[in-house]
Amino acid sequence: MLLEDDPMTEDVRAKNEEKWRIATNKIIALQQVSNIEKLLDGKASHYVCVDKFTTHEKIVIEYNHKKK
């Protein structure tokens, strides 16, 4: 039996491709946030938010701060 015909191998490939896609997308997104920081002369902050029911992450970009 060839490796390409093995259903077990195919499943492993699909899982690895999904992990690769997620990791690649995260790197691209973080690079875009970095570019926004540079373009706006701002600062990005990364937060992990946790409450009783959920956990999520958010990115806040602060820019154009002026003293009154």
mmCIF file of the N, C-alpha and C atoms, coordinates in Angstrom:
data_MODEL
# 
_entry.id   MODEL 
# 
loop_
_atom_site.group_PDB 
_atom_site.id 
_atom_site.type_symbol 
_atom_site.label_atom_id 
_atom_site.label_alt_id 
_atom_site.label_comp_id 
_atom_site.label_asym_id 
_atom_site.label_entity_id 
_atom_site.label_seq_id 
_atom_site.pdbx_PDB_ins_code 
_atom_site.Cartn_x 
_atom_site.Cartn_y 
_atom_site.Cartn_z 
_atom_site.occupancy 
_atom_site.B_iso_or_equiv 
_atom_site.pdbx_formal_charge 
_atom_site.auth_seq_id 
_atom_site.auth_comp_id 
_atom_site.auth_asym_id 
_atom_site.auth_atom_id 
_atom_site.pdbx_PDB_model_num 
ATOM 1   N N  . MET A 1 1  ? 0.848   -1.176 0.000  1.00 0.00 ? 1  MET A N  1 
ATOM 2   C CA . MET A 1 1  ? 0.000   0.000  0.000  1.00 0.00 ? 1  MET A CA 1 
ATOM 3   C C  . MET A 1 1  ? 0.891   1.236  0.000  1.00 0.00 ? 1  MET A C  1 
ATOM 4   N N  . LEU A 1 2  ? 0.600   2.158  -0.881 1.00 0.00 ? 2  LEU A N  1 
ATOM 5   C CA . LEU A 1 2  ? 1.354   3.397  -0.949 1.00 0.00 ? 2  LEU A CA 1 
ATOM 6   C C  . LEU A 1 2  ? 0.971   4.323  0.190  1.00 0.00 ? 2  LEU A C  1 
ATOM 7   N N  . LEU A 1 3  ? 1.887   5.161  0.588  1.00 0.00 ? 3  LEU A N  1 
ATOM 8   C CA . LEU A 1 3  ? 1.647   6.094  1.674  1.00 0.00 ? 3  LEU A CA 1 
ATOM 9   C C  . LEU A 1 3  ? 0.496   7.046  1.348  1.00 0.00 ? 3  LEU A C  1 
ATOM 10  N N  . GLU A 1 4  ? 0.383   7.450  0.060  1.00 0.00 ? 4  GLU A N  1 
ATOM 11  C CA . GLU A 1 4  ? -0.675  8.377  -0.334 1.00 0.00 ? 4  GLU A CA 1 
ATOM 12  C C  . GLU A 1 4  ? -2.064  7.758  -0.196 1.00 0.00 ? 4  GLU A C  1 
ATOM 13  N N  . ASP A 1 5  ? -2.173  6.455  -0.264 1.00 0.00 ? 5  ASP A N  1 
ATOM 14  C CA . ASP A 1 5  ? -3.462  5.777  -0.197 1.00 0.00 ? 5  ASP A CA 1 
ATOM 15  C C  . ASP A 1 5  ? -3.897  5.448  1.220  1.00 0.00 ? 5  ASP A C  1 
ATOM 16  N N  . ASP A 1 6  ? -3.040  5.663  2.176  1.00 0.00 ? 6  ASP A N  1 
ATOM 17  C CA . ASP A 1 6  ? -3.335  5.318  3.561  1.00 0.00 ? 6  ASP A CA 1 
ATOM 18  C C  . ASP A 1 6  ? -4.235  6.383  4.193  1.00 0.00 ? 6  ASP A C  1 
ATOM 19  N N  . PRO A 1 7  ? -5.462  6.032  4.586  1.00 0.00 ? 7  PRO A N  1 
ATOM 20  C CA . PRO A 1 7  ? -6.360  7.021  5.179  1.00 0.00 ? 7  PRO A CA 1 
ATOM 21  C C  . PRO A 1 7  ? -5.822  7.610  6.479  1.00 0.00 ? 7  PRO A C  1 
ATOM 22  N N  . MET A 1 8  ? -5.033  6.864  7.212  1.00 0.00 ? 8  MET A N  1 
ATOM 23  C CA . MET A 1 8  ? -4.466  7.375  8.458  1.00 0.00 ? 8  MET A CA 1 
ATOM 24  C C  . MET A 1 8  ? -3.463  8.495  8.165  1.00 0.00 ? 8  MET A C  1 
ATOM 25  N N  . THR A 1 9  ? -2.659  8.332  7.130  1.00 0.00 ? 9  THR A N  1 
ATOM 26  C CA . THR A 1 9  ? -1.687  9.349  6.748  1.00 0.00 ? 9  THR A CA 1 
ATOM 27  C C  . THR A 1 9  ? -2.396  10.604 6.277  1.00 0.00 ? 9  THR A C  1 
ATOM 28  N N  . GLU A 1 10 ? -3.471  10.437 5.525  1.00 0.00 ? 10 GLU A N  1 
ATOM 29  C CA . GLU A 1 10 ? -4.217  11.579 5.002  1.00 0.00 ? 10 GLU A CA 1 
ATOM 30  C C  . GLU A 1 10 ? -4.772  12.432 6.146  1.00 0.00 ? 10 GLU A C  1 
ATOM 31  N N  . ASP A 1 11 ? -5.284  11.796 7.192  1.00 0.00 ? 11 ASP A N  1 
ATOM 32  C CA . ASP A 1 11 ? -5.822  12.525 8.330  1.00 0.00 ? 11 ASP A CA 1 
ATOM 33  C C  . ASP A 1 11 ? -4.730  13.323 9.035  1.00 0.00 ? 11 ASP A C  1 
ATOM 34  N N  . VAL A 1 12 ? -3.566  12.740 9.199  1.00 0.00 ? 12 VAL A N  1 
ATOM 35  C CA . VAL A 1 12 ? -2.445  13.414 9.840  1.00 0.00 ? 12 VAL A CA 1 
ATOM 36  C C  . VAL A 1 12 ? -2.027  14.620 9.006  1.00 0.00 ? 12 VAL A C  1 
ATOM 37  N N  . ARG A 1 13 ? -1.998  14.454 7.691  1.00 0.00 ? 13 ARG A N  1 
ATOM 38  C CA . ARG A 1 13 ? -1.646  15.569 6.815  1.00 0.00 ? 13 ARG A CA 1 
ATOM 39  C C  . ARG A 1 13 ? -2.635  16.716 6.973  1.00 0.00 ? 13 ARG A C  1 
ATOM 40  N N  . ALA A 1 14 ? -3.910  16.401 6.999  1.00 0.00 ? 14 ALA A N  1 
ATOM 41  C CA . ALA A 1 14 ? -4.943  17.433 7.135  1.00 0.00 ? 14 ALA A CA 1 
ATOM 42  C C  . ALA A 1 14 ? -4.786  18.179 8.451  1.00 0.00 ? 14 ALA A C  1 
ATOM 43  N N  . LYS A 1 15 ? -4.522  17.456 9.529  1.00 0.00 ? 15 LYS A N  1 
ATOM 44  C CA . LYS A 1 15 ? -4.331  18.103 10.835 1.00 0.00 ? 15 LYS A CA 1 
ATOM 45  C C  . LYS A 1 15 ? -3.107  19.005 10.818 1.00 0.00 ? 15 LYS A C  1 
ATOM 46  N N  . ASN A 1 16 ? -2.013  18.532 10.208 1.00 0.00 ? 16 ASN A N  1 
ATOM 47  C CA . ASN A 1 16 ? -0.798  19.338 10.141 1.00 0.00 ? 16 ASN A CA 1 
ATOM 48  C C  . ASN A 1 16 ? -1.003  20.569 9.277  1.00 0.00 ? 16 ASN A C  1 
ATOM 49  N N  . GLU A 1 17 ? -1.741  20.435 8.180  1.00 0.00 ? 17 GLU A N  1 
ATOM 50  C CA . GLU A 1 17 ? -2.016  21.581 7.327  1.00 0.00 ? 17 GLU A CA 1 
ATOM 51  C C  . GLU A 1 17 ? -2.858  22.616 8.066  1.00 0.00 ? 17 GLU A C  1 
ATOM 52  N N  . GLU A 1 18 ? -3.803  22.174 8.863  1.00 0.00 ? 18 GLU A N  1 
ATOM 53  C CA . GLU A 1 18 ? -4.632  23.102 9.635  1.00 0.00 ? 18 GLU A CA 1 
ATOM 54  C C  . GLU A 1 18 ? -3.791  23.819 10.683 1.00 0.00 ? 18 GLU A C  1 
ATOM 55  N N  . LYS A 1 19 ? -2.902  23.101 11.372 1.00 0.00 ? 19 LYS A N  1 
ATOM 56  C CA . LYS A 1 19 ? -2.016  23.731 12.346 1.00 0.00 ? 19 LYS A CA 1 
ATOM 57  C C  . LYS A 1 19 ? -1.107  24.752 11.661 1.00 0.00 ? 19 LYS A C  1 
ATOM 58  N N  . TRP A 1 20 ? -0.604  24.397 10.480 1.00 0.00 ? 20 TRP A N  1 
ATOM 59  C CA . TRP A 1 20 ? 0.258   25.297 9.724  1.00 0.00 ? 20 TRP A CA 1 
ATOM 60  C C  . TRP A 1 20 ? -0.516  26.549 9.326  1.00 0.00 ? 20 TRP A C  1 
ATOM 61  N N  . ARG A 1 21 ? -1.754  26.393 8.860  1.00 0.00 ? 21 ARG A N  1 
ATOM 62  C CA . ARG A 1 21 ? -2.584  27.519 8.441  1.00 0.00 ? 21 ARG A CA 1 
ATOM 63  C C  . ARG A 1 21 ? -2.843  28.473 9.605  1.00 0.00 ? 21 ARG A C  1 
ATOM 64  N N  . ILE A 1 22 ? -3.178  27.929 10.766 1.00 0.00 ? 22 ILE A N  1 
ATOM 65  C CA . ILE A 1 22 ? -3.452  28.747 11.953 1.00 0.00 ? 22 ILE A CA 1 
ATOM 66  C C  . ILE A 1 22 ? -2.192  29.506 12.377 1.00 0.00 ? 22 ILE A C  1 
ATOM 67  N N  . ALA A 1 23 ? -1.067  28.827 12.427 1.00 0.00 ? 23 ALA A N  1 
ATOM 68  C CA . ALA A 1 23 ? 0.186   29.472 12.828 1.00 0.00 ? 23 ALA A CA 1 
ATOM 69  C C  . ALA A 1 23 ? 0.590   30.561 11.831 1.00 0.00 ? 23 ALA A C  1 
ATOM 70  N N  . THR A 1 24 ? 0.436   30.283 10.554 1.00 0.00 ? 24 THR A N  1 
ATOM 71  C CA . THR A 1 24 ? 0.777   31.258 9.524  1.00 0.00 ? 24 THR A CA 1 
ATOM 72  C C  . THR A 1 24 ? -0.120  32.487 9.615  1.00 0.00 ? 24 THR A C  1 
ATOM 73  N N  . ASN A 1 25 ? -1.412  32.285 9.785  1.00 0.00 ? 25 ASN A N  1 
ATOM 74  C CA . ASN A 1 25 ? -2.342  33.404 9.910  1.00 0.00 ? 25 ASN A CA 1 
ATOM 75  C C  . ASN A 1 25 ? -2.022  34.272 11.120 1.00 0.00 ? 25 ASN A C  1 
ATOM 76  N N  . LYS A 1 26 ? -1.615  33.655 12.223 1.00 0.00 ? 26 LYS A N  1 
ATOM 77  C CA . LYS A 1 26 ? -1.277  34.424 13.421 1.00 0.00 ? 26 LYS A CA 1 
ATOM 78  C C  . LYS A 1 26 ? -0.051  35.295 13.174 1.00 0.00 ? 26 LYS A C  1 
ATOM 79  N N  . ILE A 1 27 ? 0.946   34.740 12.516 1.00 0.00 ? 27 ILE A N  1 
ATOM 80  C CA . ILE A 1 27 ? 2.157   35.507 12.208 1.00 0.00 ? 27 ILE A CA 1 
ATOM 81  C C  . ILE A 1 27 ? 1.820   36.683 11.290 1.00 0.00 ? 27 ILE A C  1 
ATOM 82  N N  . ILE A 1 28 ? 0.992   36.442 10.277 1.00 0.00 ? 28 ILE A N  1 
ATOM 83  C CA . ILE A 1 28 ? 0.600   37.507 9.352  1.00 0.00 ? 28 ILE A CA 1 
ATOM 84  C C  . ILE A 1 28 ? -0.171  38.598 10.093 1.00 0.00 ? 28 ILE A C  1 
ATOM 85  N N  . ALA A 1 29 ? -1.100  38.209 10.951 1.00 0.00 ? 29 ALA A N  1 
ATOM 86  C CA . ALA A 1 29 ? -1.900  39.185 11.698 1.00 0.00 ? 29 ALA A CA 1 
ATOM 87  C C  . ALA A 1 29 ? -1.020  40.029 12.614 1.00 0.00 ? 29 ALA A C  1 
ATOM 88  N N  . LEU A 1 30 ? -0.085  39.410 13.309 1.00 0.00 ? 30 LEU A N  1 
ATOM 89  C CA . LEU A 1 30 ? 0.804   40.161 14.208 1.00 0.00 ? 30 LEU A CA 1 
ATOM 90  C C  . LEU A 1 30 ? 1.697   41.114 13.420 1.00 0.00 ? 30 LEU A C  1 
ATOM 91  N N  . GLN A 1 31 ? 2.109   40.724 12.233 1.00 0.00 ? 31 GLN A N  1 
ATOM 92  C CA . GLN A 1 31 ? 2.911   41.610 11.383 1.00 0.00 ? 31 GLN A CA 1 
ATOM 93  C C  . GLN A 1 31 ? 2.085   42.807 10.937 1.00 0.00 ? 31 GLN A C  1 
ATOM 94  N N  . GLN A 1 32 ? 0.812   42.579 10.623 1.00 0.00 ? 32 GLN A N  1 
ATOM 95  C CA . GLN A 1 32 ? -0.057  43.680 10.225 1.00 0.00 ? 32 GLN A CA 1 
ATOM 96  C C  . GLN A 1 32 ? -0.284  44.654 11.386 1.00 0.00 ? 32 GLN A C  1 
ATOM 97  N N  . VAL A 1 33 ? -0.442  44.133 12.591 1.00 0.00 ? 33 VAL A N  1 
ATOM 98  C CA . VAL A 1 33 ? -0.590  44.998 13.767 1.00 0.00 ? 33 VAL A CA 1 
ATOM 99  C C  . VAL A 1 33 ? 0.673   45.844 13.947 1.00 0.00 ? 33 VAL A C  1 
ATOM 100 N N  . SER A 1 34 ? 1.816   45.236 13.768 1.00 0.00 ? 34 SER A N  1 
ATOM 101 C CA . SER A 1 34 ? 3.081   45.958 13.874 1.00 0.00 ? 34 SER A CA 1 
ATOM 102 C C  . SER A 1 34 ? 3.158   47.065 12.824 1.00 0.00 ? 34 SER A C  1 
ATOM 103 N N  . ASN A 1 35 ? 2.708   46.778 11.617 1.00 0.00 ? 35 ASN A N  1 
ATOM 104 C CA . ASN A 1 35 ? 2.717   47.786 10.556 1.00 0.00 ? 35 ASN A CA 1 
ATOM 105 C C  . ASN A 1 35 ? 1.767   48.936 10.881 1.00 0.00 ? 35 ASN A C  1 
ATOM 106 N N  . ILE A 1 36 ? 0.602   48.638 11.458 1.00 0.00 ? 36 ILE A N  1 
ATOM 107 C CA . ILE A 1 36 ? -0.341  49.688 11.853 1.00 0.00 ? 36 ILE A CA 1 
ATOM 108 C C  . ILE A 1 36 ? 0.294   50.587 12.920 1.00 0.00 ? 36 ILE A C  1 
ATOM 109 N N  . GLU A 1 37 ? 0.979   49.966 13.885 1.00 0.00 ? 37 GLU A N  1 
ATOM 110 C CA . GLU A 1 37 ? 1.681   50.748 14.910 1.00 0.00 ? 37 GLU A CA 1 
ATOM 111 C C  . GLU A 1 37 ? 2.636   51.750 14.267 1.00 0.00 ? 37 GLU A C  1 
ATOM 112 N N  . LYS A 1 38 ? 3.404   51.279 13.302 1.00 0.00 ? 38 LYS A N  1 
ATOM 113 C CA . LYS A 1 38 ? 4.388   52.140 12.640 1.00 0.00 ? 38 LYS A CA 1 
ATOM 114 C C  . LYS A 1 38 ? 3.705   53.233 11.831 1.00 0.00 ? 38 LYS A C  1 
ATOM 115 N N  . LEU A 1 39 ? 2.667   52.888 11.090 1.00 0.00 ? 39 LEU A N  1 
ATOM 116 C CA . LEU A 1 39 ? 1.981   53.864 10.240 1.00 0.00 ? 39 LEU A CA 1 
ATOM 117 C C  . LEU A 1 39 ? 1.317   54.974 11.051 1.00 0.00 ? 39 LEU A C  1 
ATOM 118 N N  . LEU A 1 40 ? 0.766   54.621 12.197 1.00 0.00 ? 40 LEU A N  1 
ATOM 119 C CA . LEU A 1 40 ? 0.047   55.593 13.014 1.00 0.00 ? 40 LEU A CA 1 
ATOM 120 C C  . LEU A 1 40 ? 0.904   56.182 14.127 1.00 0.00 ? 40 LEU A C  1 
ATOM 121 N N  . ASP A 1 41 ? 2.148   55.726 14.226 1.00 0.00 ? 41 ASP A N  1 
ATOM 122 C CA . ASP A 1 41 ? 3.028   56.122 15.323 1.00 0.00 ? 41 ASP A CA 1 
ATOM 123 C C  . ASP A 1 41 ? 2.316   55.859 16.655 1.00 0.00 ? 41 ASP A C  1 
ATOM 124 N N  . GLY A 1 42 ? 1.797   54.657 16.766 1.00 0.00 ? 42 GLY A N  1 
ATOM 125 C CA . GLY A 1 42 ? 1.028   54.284 17.946 1.00 0.00 ? 42 GLY A CA 1 
ATOM 126 C C  . GLY A 1 42 ? 1.662   53.138 18.702 1.00 0.00 ? 42 GLY A C  1 
ATOM 127 N N  . LYS A 1 43 ? 0.890   52.589 19.622 1.00 0.00 ? 43 LYS A N  1 
ATOM 128 C CA . LYS A 1 43 ? 1.345   51.461 20.435 1.00 0.00 ? 43 LYS A CA 1 
ATOM 129 C C  . LYS A 1 43 ? 0.233   50.432 20.528 1.00 0.00 ? 43 LYS A C  1 
ATOM 130 N N  . ALA A 1 44 ? 0.573   49.194 20.242 1.00 0.00 ? 44 ALA A N  1 
ATOM 131 C CA . ALA A 1 44 ? -0.387  48.100 20.345 1.00 0.00 ? 44 ALA A CA 1 
ATOM 132 C C  . ALA A 1 44 ? -0.174  47.374 21.674 1.00 0.00 ? 44 ALA A C  1 
ATOM 133 N N  . SER A 1 45 ? -1.277  47.047 22.319 1.00 0.00 ? 45 SER A N  1 
ATOM 134 C CA . SER A 1 45 ? -1.237  46.274 23.560 1.00 0.00 ? 45 SER A CA 1 
ATOM 135 C C  . SER A 1 45 ? -2.076  45.021 23.361 1.00 0.00 ? 45 SER A C  1 
ATOM 136 N N  . HIS A 1 46 ? -1.559  43.915 23.828 1.00 0.00 ? 46 HIS A N  1 
ATOM 137 C CA . HIS A 1 46 ? -2.250  42.638 23.708 1.00 0.00 ? 46 HIS A CA 1 
ATOM 138 C C  . HIS A 1 46 ? -2.796  42.255 25.083 1.00 0.00 ? 46 HIS A C  1 
ATOM 139 N N  . TYR A 1 47 ? -4.062  41.883 25.131 1.00 0.00 ? 47 TYR A N  1 
ATOM 140 C CA . TYR A 1 47 ? -4.710  41.522 26.390 1.00 0.00 ? 47 TYR A CA 1 
ATOM 141 C C  . TYR A 1 47 ? -5.362  40.151 26.279 1.00 0.00 ? 47 TYR A C  1 
ATOM 142 N N  . VAL A 1 48 ? -5.331  39.418 27.376 1.00 0.00 ? 48 VAL A N  1 
ATOM 143 C CA . VAL A 1 48 ? -6.116  38.196 27.514 1.00 0.00 ? 48 VAL A CA 1 
ATOM 144 C C  . VAL A 1 48 ? -7.213  38.522 28.513 1.00 0.00 ? 48 VAL A C  1 
ATOM 145 N N  . CYS A 1 49 ? -8.453  38.418 28.064 1.00 0.00 ? 49 CYS A N  1 
ATOM 146 C CA . CYS A 1 49 ? -9.606  38.776 28.888 1.00 0.00 ? 49 CYS A CA 1 
ATOM 147 C C  . CYS A 1 49 ? -10.291 37.506 29.378 1.00 0.00 ? 49 CYS A C  1 
ATOM 148 N N  . VAL A 1 50 ? -10.538 37.468 30.665 1.00 0.00 ? 50 VAL A N  1 
ATOM 149 C CA . VAL A 1 50 ? -11.145 36.285 31.269 1.00 0.00 ? 50 VAL A CA 1 
ATOM 150 C C  . VAL A 1 50 ? -12.303 36.730 32.151 1.00 0.00 ? 50 VAL A C  1 
ATOM 151 N N  . ASP A 1 51 ? -13.444 36.091 31.981 1.00 0.00 ? 51 ASP A N  1 
ATOM 152 C CA . ASP A 1 51 ? -14.540 36.302 32.914 1.00 0.00 ? 51 ASP A CA 1 
ATOM 153 C C  . ASP A 1 51 ? -15.057 34.932 33.357 1.00 0.00 ? 51 ASP A C  1 
ATOM 154 N N  . LYS A 1 52 ? -16.180 34.917 33.964 1.00 0.00 ? 52 LYS A N  1 
ATOM 155 C CA . LYS A 1 52 ? -16.705 33.670 34.529 1.00 0.00 ? 52 LYS A CA 1 
ATOM 156 C C  . LYS A 1 52 ? -16.965 32.598 33.468 1.00 0.00 ? 52 LYS A C  1 
ATOM 157 N N  . PHE A 1 53 ? -17.296 33.023 32.239 1.00 0.00 ? 53 PHE A N  1 
ATOM 158 C CA . PHE A 1 53 ? -17.716 32.063 31.226 1.00 0.00 ? 53 PHE A CA 1 
ATOM 159 C C  . PHE A 1 53 ? -16.793 31.959 30.019 1.00 0.00 ? 53 PHE A C  1 
ATOM 160 N N  . THR A 1 54 ? -16.004 32.983 29.745 1.00 0.00 ? 54 THR A N  1 
ATOM 161 C CA . THR A 1 54 ? -15.219 32.982 28.508 1.00 0.00 ? 54 THR A CA 1 
ATOM 162 C C  . THR A 1 54 ? -13.795 33.465 28.737 1.00 0.00 ? 54 THR A C  1 
ATOM 163 N N  . THR A 1 55 ? -12.953 33.145 27.784 1.00 0.00 ? 55 THR A N  1 
ATOM 164 C CA . THR A 1 55 ? -11.601 33.670 27.696 1.00 0.00 ? 55 THR A CA 1 
ATOM 165 C C  . THR A 1 55 ? -11.397 34.084 26.245 1.00 0.00 ? 55 THR A C  1 
ATOM 166 N N  . HIS A 1 56 ? -10.869 35.282 26.048 1.00 0.00 ? 56 HIS A N  1 
ATOM 167 C CA . HIS A 1 56 ? -10.577 35.718 24.689 1.00 0.00 ? 56 HIS A CA 1 
ATOM 168 C C  . HIS A 1 56 ? -9.412  36.694 24.719 1.00 0.00 ? 56 HIS A C  1 
ATOM 169 N N  . GLU A 1 57 ? -8.879  36.977 23.547 1.00 0.00 ? 57 GLU A N  1 
ATOM 170 C CA . GLU A 1 57 ? -7.767  37.899 23.428 1.00 0.00 ? 57 GLU A CA 1 
ATOM 171 C C  . GLU A 1 57 ? -8.212  39.110 22.628 1.00 0.00 ? 57 GLU A C  1 
ATOM 172 N N  . LYS A 1 58 ? -7.573  40.246 22.913 1.00 0.00 ? 58 LYS A N  1 
ATOM 173 C CA . LYS A 1 58 ? -7.851  41.427 22.115 1.00 0.00 ? 58 LYS A CA 1 
ATOM 174 C C  . LYS A 1 58 ? -6.574  42.240 21.970 1.00 0.00 ? 58 LYS A C  1 
ATOM 175 N N  . ILE A 1 59 ? -6.538  43.006 20.896 1.00 0.00 ? 59 ILE A N  1 
ATOM 176 C CA . ILE A 1 59 ? -5.423  43.893 20.607 1.00 0.00 ? 59 ILE A CA 1 
ATOM 177 C C  . ILE A 1 59 ? -5.988  45.305 20.556 1.00 0.00 ? 59 ILE A C  1 
ATOM 178 N N  . VAL A 1 60 ? -5.382  46.209 21.305 1.00 0.00 ? 60 VAL A N  1 
ATOM 179 C CA . VAL A 1 60 ? -5.790  47.613 21.322 1.00 0.00 ? 60 VAL A CA 1 
ATOM 180 C C  . VAL A 1 60 ? -4.627  48.426 20.772 1.00 0.00 ? 60 VAL A C  1 
ATOM 181 N N  . ILE A 1 61 ? -4.933  49.286 19.786 1.00 0.00 ? 61 ILE A N  1 
ATOM 182 C CA . ILE A 1 61 ? -3.907  50.153 19.211 1.00 0.00 ? 61 ILE A CA 1 
ATOM 183 C C  . ILE A 1 61 ? -4.248  51.588 19.603 1.00 0.00 ? 61 ILE A C  1 
ATOM 184 N N  . GLU A 1 62 ? -3.360  52.191 20.364 1.00 0.00 ? 62 GLU A N  1 
ATOM 185 C CA . GLU A 1 62 ? -3.553  53.574 20.796 1.00 0.00 ? 62 GLU A CA 1 
ATOM 186 C C  . GLU A 1 62 ? -2.651  54.470 19.958 1.00 0.00 ? 62 GLU A C  1 
ATOM 187 N N  . TYR A 1 63 ? -3.222  55.598 19.504 1.00 0.00 ? 63 TYR A N  1 
ATOM 188 C CA . TYR A 1 63 ? -2.447  56.532 18.699 1.00 0.00 ? 63 TYR A CA 1 
ATOM 189 C C  . TYR A 1 63 ? -3.048  57.931 18.816 1.00 0.00 ? 63 TYR A C  1 
ATOM 190 N N  . ASN A 1 64 ? -2.302  58.915 18.338 1.00 0.00 ? 64 ASN A N  1 
ATOM 191 C CA . ASN A 1 64 ? -2.753  60.301 18.277 1.00 0.00 ? 64 ASN A CA 1 
ATOM 192 C C  . ASN A 1 64 ? -3.073  60.883 19.647 1.00 0.00 ? 64 ASN A C  1 
ATOM 193 N N  . HIS A 1 65 ? -2.248  60.563 20.649 1.00 0.00 ? 65 HIS A N  1 
ATOM 194 C CA . HIS A 1 65 ? -2.444  61.132 21.984 1.00 0.00 ? 65 HIS A CA 1 
ATOM 195 C C  . HIS A 1 65 ? -1.942  62.569 21.992 1.00 0.00 ? 65 HIS A C  1 
ATOM 196 N N  . LYS A 1 66 ? -2.791  63.446 22.492 1.00 0.00 ? 66 LYS A N  1 
ATOM 197 C CA . LYS A 1 66 ? -2.414  64.869 22.571 1.00 0.00 ? 66 LYS A CA 1 
ATOM 198 C C  . LYS A 1 66 ? -2.733  65.373 23.969 1.00 0.00 ? 66 LYS A C  1 
ATOM 199 N N  . LYS A 1 67 ? -1.835  66.170 24.500 1.00 0.00 ? 67 LYS A N  1 
ATOM 200 C CA . LYS A 1 67 ? -2.091  66.789 25.807 1.00 0.00 ? 67 LYS A CA 1 
ATOM 201 C C  . LYS A 1 67 ? -3.000  67.994 25.602 1.00 0.00 ? 67 LYS A C  1 
ATOM 202 N N  . LYS A 1 68 ? -3.940  68.194 26.529 1.00 0.00 ? 68 LYS A N  1 
ATOM 203 C CA . LYS A 1 68 ? -4.856  69.342 26.444 1.00 0.00 ? 68 LYS A CA 1 
ATOM 204 C C  . LYS A 1 68 ? -4.303  70.527 27.174 1.00 0.00 ? 68 LYS A C  1 
# 
